[in-house]
């Protein structure tokens, strides 16, 4: 079972890597979902090893929050695409321009 | 033990596909498979309800939502000819390796206390007893948050009126005055 701890850490770090170096916003959101998956797995492992059911409830709330995040994020991407015709981060220089 | 290793390898393979795949659609389907294999891991750990929720919500709704948005946005017009900055890749890989090393160190030091399985009551009854008694207020707040997210995504993604048309309407209104 202890292999799953390393898997959770690996998933989180892989998602972090993707979020940093990917260029389009949809891929960045996909990698954020990967990070959320790693965190959910870690919560369940803590619940199993400590015996507290609270950690499993945290997973439910994490899922709710990630669903909200994805819904709002994807609608922001669609709004941005309508306005600027791009989804790449290096094309968007609203602040620096 | 064999099932644990197999599921871990499956998840790692699909997660690597999410990050390193060239096409975004392939990444989305790899994410779907990653979430499904995570659901299998949840099932293996004995949390059956969370496994079902993972399949329904994360794999069934969120991953498919990504595919729908990709249909709305014409991804093929961008192509894959963006120049990749090597410096950024090296720096981000270094950062992530440091974070992973810290995680691995912490897990290695506490592996004895972490791997003890002593969950007394794993039933759904105990889970929901806790959810609807001591976590009732957060649960209600989560429903309000979901409602706010629905309203926000509809408002943000709704097609805005063309600005020139709006200005014409303002001019017409001024003429009437």
Interface residues (C-beta under 8 A of the other chain):
Chain A: X1 X2 X3 X4 X5 X6 X7 X9 X10 X11 X12 X13 X14 X15 X16 X17 X18 X20 X21 X22 X23 X24 X26 X27 X29 X30 X31 X33 X34 X37 X40 X41 X44 X45 X47 X48 X49 X51 X53 X54 X56 X57 X59 X60 X61 X63 X64 X65 X66 X67 X68 X70 X71 X72 X74 X75 X76 X77 X78 X79 X81 X82 X86 X87 X88 X90
Chain B: X4 X5 X8 X11 X12 X15 X16 X18 X19 X24 X27 X28 X31 X34 X35 X38 X41 X42 X45 X46 X47 X50 X53 X54 X57 X58 X61 X62 X63 X65 X66 X69 X70 X72 X73 X78 X82 X88 X89 X92 X93 X95 X96 X97 X99 X100 X103 X104 X107 X111 X113 X114 X115 X116 X117 X118 X119 X120 X121 X126 X127 X130 X131 X135 X138 X142 X145 X146 X148 X149 X150 X152 X153 X154 X156 X157 X159 X160
